[in-house]
Amino acid sequence: MTEDVLEQATGSMMIFVDVDGVVLADVGEGRLRDTFPLRSRQVRARFAHCLCVALGRMPTVAEVDAALDVLEGRALVGEDEMERTNR
């Protein structure tokens, strides 16, 4: 999977690590945003849909898992921690 496809598939998702070391994804549009663990059903479903649009075909389970592995690794190695807050 190329960088362009991965970049297009993540779209408006923001992926980060919280202070507990959990990789989270902030998903949604505009003001309606939610934060879920990266490996949650909600994120997997949204990411699989975005990956389908980016690839022009339905991705395999292995492709989705591999792409999530890459995103998780990038978050763990390269991102600063963000503190979780309750609103």
C-alpha positions in Angstrom: 0.0 0.0 0.0 1.4 3.4 -1.0 1.8 6.5 1.2 -0.7 8.3 -1.0 -3.4 5.7 -0.5 -2.8 5.7 3.3 -2.8 9.5 3.5 -6.1 9.7 1.5 -7.7 6.9 3.6 -6.9 8.6 6.9 -8.6 11.8 5.6 -9.8 13.8 8.5 -8.8 11.3 11.2 -6.3 12.5 13.7 -4.3 9.6 15.3 -2.4 10.1 18.5 -1.2 8.5 21.7 -2.6 9.5 25.0 -0.6 9.7 28.3 -1.5 6.0 29.1 0.2 4.9 25.8 -3.1 4.0 24.1 -3.3 4.9 20.4 -6.5 6.8 19.7 -8.2 8.0 16.5 -10.3 11.2 16.5 -12.9 10.7 13.7 -15.8 12.7 12.4 -16.6 15.7 10.4 -16.6 19.3 11.5 -17.9 19.8 15.0 -19.2 16.2 15.3 -16.1 14.3 16.3 -15.5 11.3 18.5 -12.4 9.6 19.9 -12.0 5.8 19.9 -9.1 3.4 20.3 -7.5 2.8 16.9 -8.4 -0.9 16.9 -12.1 -0.4 17.8 -14.9 -1.5 15.6 -16.0 2.1 14.9 -12.5 3.1 13.6 -12.0 -0.1 11.7 -15.3 0.3 9.9 -14.8 4.0 9.0 -11.2 3.3 8.0 -12.2 0.3 5.8 -14.7 2.5 4.0 -12.2 5.3 3.5 -9.7 2.7 2.3 -12.3 1.3 -0.1 -12.8 4.8 -1.6 -9.0 5.4 -1.9 -8.3 2.0 -3.5 -11.4 1.9 -5.7 -12.2 -1.6 -4.5 -13.0 -3.4 -1.2 -9.8 -3.9 0.9 -9.1 -7.3 2.3 -8.9 -7.8 6.1 -5.2 -8.2 5.8 -4.8 -4.9 4.0 -6.9 -3.1 6.7 -4.9 -4.8 9.5 -1.5 -3.9 7.8 -2.6 -0.2 7.3 -3.7 0.0 11.0 -0.4 -1.5 12.0 1.5 1.2 10.1 -0.7 4.0 11.6 -0.3 2.6 15.1 3.5 2.3 14.7 3.7 5.9 13.4 1.7 7.1 16.4 3.8 5.2 18.9 7.1 6.4 17.5 6.5 9.8 16.1 3.7 11.5 17.9 3.7 13.5 21.1 1.3 12.5 23.9 -2.0 14.2 24.2 -3.8 14.4 27.5 -7.4 13.2 27.6 -9.9 15.6 29.0 -13.5 15.3 29.9 -15.8 18.0 28.6 
